[in-house]
Amino acid sequence: MTYLIDRRLQSKNKSAVNRDRFLRRYKGQIKQAVAQAIKGRSITDIANGEKVSIPSKDVNEPSFGHTRGGVWETVSPGNKDYLKGDKVQRPKGGSGSGKGNAGNSDETTQDDFVFELTREEFMNYFFEDLELPNMIKTQLASITDFKTQRAGYTVSGTPANIHVLRSLRGALGRRIAVGGKSKKRLEQAEQELEQLLLIVPEENPAVLKLKREIDDLRARLQAIPFIDPFDLRYSNRIKVPKPSTKAVMFCIMDVSGSMDQTKKETAKRFFILLYLFLARAYDKIDVVFIRHHTSATEVDENEFFNSRESGGTVVSSALHLLTRILHERYSSTDWNVYVAQASDGDNWDKDSVSCRQLLINTVMPAVQYFAYVEITDGEPQNLWHEYTQILNHHPHFAMQKIEAPADIYPVFRELFKKQPK
């Protein structure tokens, strides 16, 4: 039987196979540990790895032991004070000098088992039960990327690309093919010589003739080179087209006077979380930042999050700008379009009706998914009531309410949870 042992090493000399087995075995405990770790770190640092801890009692291996049943007799060397059957009083509390109160639990405490998850492993557990609705368009983007892959072997190439095993295999096959007949005849001649020497002396002409033939055969076999330039094989690599899926993420945020800095920071964390989620599914992602008050403008990331504005709110201005950018730069047949809108819900009453009509008739047919979050700790505003009517027309529209920064991750999971098939 053949045993294959994978000795690939990861960080700190951990076996890849053993590590994968460990992650599968304690998947439930690791997910709980990741959930606890998320609460104690910033959303902006969510893409890094994490040290997680698992209670030692959860990773203990089962073991066999002897029960206390049956007849047990022990001999304690040096015991001069007690005999079998004597009762020993329980010792009183110790006289230690430690400070603090004793615990009420009778269980023996153990340290947690701490290990480090890589960035990729942490993100896998972080987004495991989430999905992107309508992720892939029916038509993929044009093929522009190429990847290098192996394509067999070639008889010419650079010395750095010589495939040693394939070359030695070819040399062995050539030696067998070229010298096979001579080697077979050599074995026969040696057997004939051995049998002939049993009945005739070494000076016999037949013996001398066989010896000359054996010498010629050995010289012929030794003349076959161990490796010949004809045997050399080189690893061949070619570039093949790689289909690339592209996505564009629109970040729309209200920057009017009613949106204070705390609400903007909450919106920023939500946008970062969505970007990390999209980056796991698409090769190329464009991010477009649109900010609005009474008018909307496309800005860079720094101005989007940091510059301050004041005044009223006209949300439809941002949706009109979104529609124009989609028409000019991002064709709905080639790009997967995702829109995330953050607002406190405050808007002019008449404009909220225009936003609803614009989304139903123009925006939603051109996007993959539209997520609206309303950042307010009060009652839903007029924009929220108008947006609720969109749910009946487009299932890929979702909306949630965020009252505090702690609600960002639960709201995100609710927006992108896996839907039943």
N, C-alpha and C positions, 0 to 999 in steps of 0.2 A: 504494500500500500504506500502511496506517495503522500507526503504531508507538505503543504505549502505554508510557510511562515512569513507573514508580512512584518518586516522590521523597519518600515518607514517611521521616522521619528518626527514628532512635532515639538512644540516648545517644551523646554525642560525635560527632554528625553522621554516623553510619554509616547507609548506605542499608539499608533493611530487606531488599530483594531481594538485594543483594550479601551481606549477612550470612547470610541463609538459605542461599544457594548455598555460602558458605564452610563453614557448619556441616554441610551435607550432604556436601560433598566430603571433609572431613577428619574424618568421624565417628569412625573408628577411633582416630585419634590423640587426639581430644578425650576419648573414653571412657577411654583409658589415663591421660590427664592428670587426669581427674576421680577415677579410682580412686587415683592417687597423692595427690591433694589430700585425699581422705577420711582417709587415714592420718595426715595432719598436722594435723587439726583436731578439735575436740571435737564429740561427737554433738549437744550442745545448740546448737551453731552451724551445724548441718547445713543449715538452711533458708535461709541467706544465699547470696549469689552467691559467685563464686570467680574469682580470677585464675589462669588456667592457661597453661602454656607448652608449645609444640610445637617440636621441633628444626627449625631453619631448613632443613635439608636435606630435610625432609618437605614443606615448603610451597613449595619452589622451583618456578618455572614452567618447562616445557620451552622450549628455545630452539634456533634453527637457527644453525649455525656452519660455518666452513670447516675441512676436514680439513688435515692437514699433508702429504698426498700431493701428487704432482705436482712441478712445477719451481717453486721459489720463489727469487726474487732480490730482495734488499732493498738499499737504499742508506742508509747511516748518515752523515749530514752531520757533517763535522768529524773523521772517522776518519783518522788519519795513521799509526797504529801497526800495523794489521792488514790483511792481504789475504785474499781469498777462499781458503779451504782451510786457513788457519792454525788450529792447535790452541791453545786457551786453557786454562791450568791453573785448576782449581777454587780459588776464594779460600779462605783459611783462616778459622777462626772469628773472629767479631768481638771487639772489646775492650770490650764493654759492661760496665757496672757493676752490672747487675741481680743479685739474689740468688735462690737457688733452683736446683733441678735441671731440666734440660731433659726434655721428654716423650719417650717412646719411639715415639710414633705419627708417621707421615709425613703424616697427613691434616691439612688446615687446619681448625682449629676455628672454629665460628661461634656467635654468640649465639643463644639460643632466641627464638622468636617468642612474645611474651606478649600475651595479650588477656584481656578480662574477660567472663565469662559472667554473664548476669542470673540472678536468683533462680529464675525460671521455667525458664530453659534448664538451669541446674544441676540442678534437681529432675527435669526430664525425663530427663536422662542418668543421674541417680542411680537412678531407679526404672524405667528403660526396659524391662528384661527381667523385671520382676516383675508379679504380678497378684494380685487378691483373689479367692480361690475363692468361688463361690456368692455373688457380690456383691449381686445384686438379688433382692429377694423377689418372689414372683408377684403380690403386691398392693402397690402403692406407697402411701406415706403420703397422708393426706388433703391436698387442695390448699389451701394457706393463703397461699402467696406469689404476688405479682403482679409482672409486669415490664412496663415501658413499651416499646412498639414503634411504628414508623411504620405508618400506615394510610391512605395516599393523601393527598389534599388536600381542603380544605374552603373554602367561599366566605366564611367569617367566622373571625375570630381576632384575636389581638393583633399589633401591628406587629412585635414581635420574631420572630414565627413566619412572616412573609411569605416565601414561596419565590420569589425573584427570577426565576430562570430560567423556572419554570413560569408566572409572571405575564407575563413578556415574551413567551413563546411564545403565550399566549392573546391578548395584545394584537396580536401580528403576525397571527395567524389572523383576528382580528376586522377589522383594517384591510384584509386581503386580501379578505375576504368582503364588507365594506360598500363598499369602493372599487374592487372588481375591474371592475365593469361600466363605471364612469366612466373608469377608467384606460385600459381597452381602447378606449372611444370617443374619448378624448383622443388616443391614438396614431393612430387612423384620421383624425381631424380634422386633425392636424398634417401627415400625409402628403397629404391632399386639398388643404390650403392650399398646401403646397410645390408640388404639381403645378399648381394653379390659377394661382399667381403666374407660372408660366412662359408663360402664354398671355394673361393679362388683367392690367391695372394694379391697383395696390393700392386705388384708389378704387372698384373695381367692387363693386356691392351684394353679390354672392355672397362676395367676399373679406371684406367687413366682417361679414357674417353668420357666417362661419366663425370670424373672430377673436373675436366676442362669445361664440360657443359655447365656444371654447377657454378664454376667460377664466372663464366660468361653471364649466366642468369643473375647472379648476385651483383655483378658490375652493372648490368642493365637496370636492375631495380634501384641501385644506389645512384644512378645517373638521373633518375626522375627527381626534379626539384621539389622541395617541400612545399613551396608556394611560388606561383608564377604570376607575373603581371596580369595574365589572362584571368586569374582567380579573383582579383580584387573587385569588391563591390562597394559602392558608395551609397549612403543614405540619400534618397531623393526627396526633395520637398518642393511642393508647388503651392501657388497662391490660388485659392478658390473663393468665389464670391460668397459673402456672408450676409444673409438677409438681416437688415437692421430695422427694428421697430422704433418709431419716434413718437414722442409725446410732448405736448406743450401744457404747461401748468399756468393758469391765470390766477393771480392773487389780487383780489379786489377788496379794498378796505376803505371804510368811511373815516375821514380825517377831519370832520367838522368839529365845532366847539364842544359838542356833547360827548365826543370820544376822548376821554382823558388818557393819560400816559399808561395807566394800569390796564385799561382795555386794549390799548395798542400792543402792549407786551403780551397779553393773553392771545391776541390774534397772531402775533408773530410766532409764538410757540406752536400754535395750531398749524400754521403754514409750513414750519420746519418739519413737523411730524409728517405731514402729507408729502413733502418732497422726499423724505427718506423712504417712505412707502413706495412712491413711484419709482425711485432709483433702483429698487430691487426687481422691477418688472420690465424696465425699458432700457435700451442701450443708450439712447440719446434723449435728453430732456431739455427743452427750452422753458425758461421761466419769464413770464411777463407780469410786471407790477403795474397795477392801475389804482390810483388813489383819487378820491373824489370828495368834494363838498357840494357847492352849487354847480361846479364844473369838474370834469374828469380829465386827467392827464396820465400819460405813460411815463414812468420815472424809473431810475435805477434802484437797486436794493437799498443803498444807503439813504437816499432821499425818501424812499417809501416808508422806512421805519423811523427815521429820525427827524425829518423836518416837521414843523408845526404849522397848522392852519386854523382858521377860525371862520365862523359864519354858519349858514344854514346847510341843508342837506337836500340834494337832488340825486337820488340813486340811479334814475334812468340815464343820466349822463354817462355813468360808467358802463352800463349795458350797451348803449349806443357805440361807445368807443370799442368795447369788446367785439361787437358785431363787425365793425369796420376792420379791425386788425385781423379777425378770422378770414374775412373776405380777401384781404390784401396779401397776407403772409402765410396763413395756415389753412390749406385746403382740407376740408373735412374728409376727403377720400384718402389723403396721405398721412394725416396726423391724427393721433389719439388726443382728444382735447378734454382736459379736466379743469374745472373752474371751482375755486373756493372763495366764497364771499363772507366777509366778517363785518358786522355792523351792530350798532346798539339798537337798531330797529326804528330809530327816529327818522321820519321822512315826511315830506309834504303829502297831505292826504290824496290829492289828485294825482300826484306823481306815483304813488304806490300802485294805483290801478294801472297806470301806463307800464310800470315794471312787470306786473303780472301778465299783461297782454304781450309785451315784448318777449318775455321768457317763453311763454306757451307757443307763440307763432314763429319766432325767429331763432332764439338762442338754443333752446333745448333740442331741436332736430339736428343741430350741428355739433353737439358735444357728446362725449361719452358719459360724463357724470358731472353733476352740479351739486355742490355741498354748500349749504348756507348755515352759518352759525350766528346766533344773536347773543351778543355779550351784554347781559344786563341782569341785575339782581331784583328787578321789579317785574311788573306785569308785562306780557308781550305787547309790542307796539303795533302800529297800524300796518307796517310792512310785513310783520309776521302773519297777520290775519289774511292778507292778500296772497302771500306765498303758500299758505296751506291749501289754496284752491288749485295750485299747480300739481299737487300730488295725484289728483284724479286724472290728469291728462298725461303725465310722463312719470313712469315708475323709476327712472334713473335720476330723479330729483330727490334730494334728502335735506332735511333741516333739523337742527337741534339747538338747544339753548344752553349757554355756558354762563354760570353765575359766579364762579370763582376759578382761579388757575388750577385747582385740584380737579376740576371737572373736565379738563382738556382731554386727558387720556380716555376716560370712560365715554365721553361724547364721540371721540374719534373711533373707538371700537364699535360704537353703535351705528355710526355712519357707514362703516366698511365691514361689518360682520358678514360672514358667509351666508348667502341666501339658500334656502332649501331648493333642491333641484326639482 
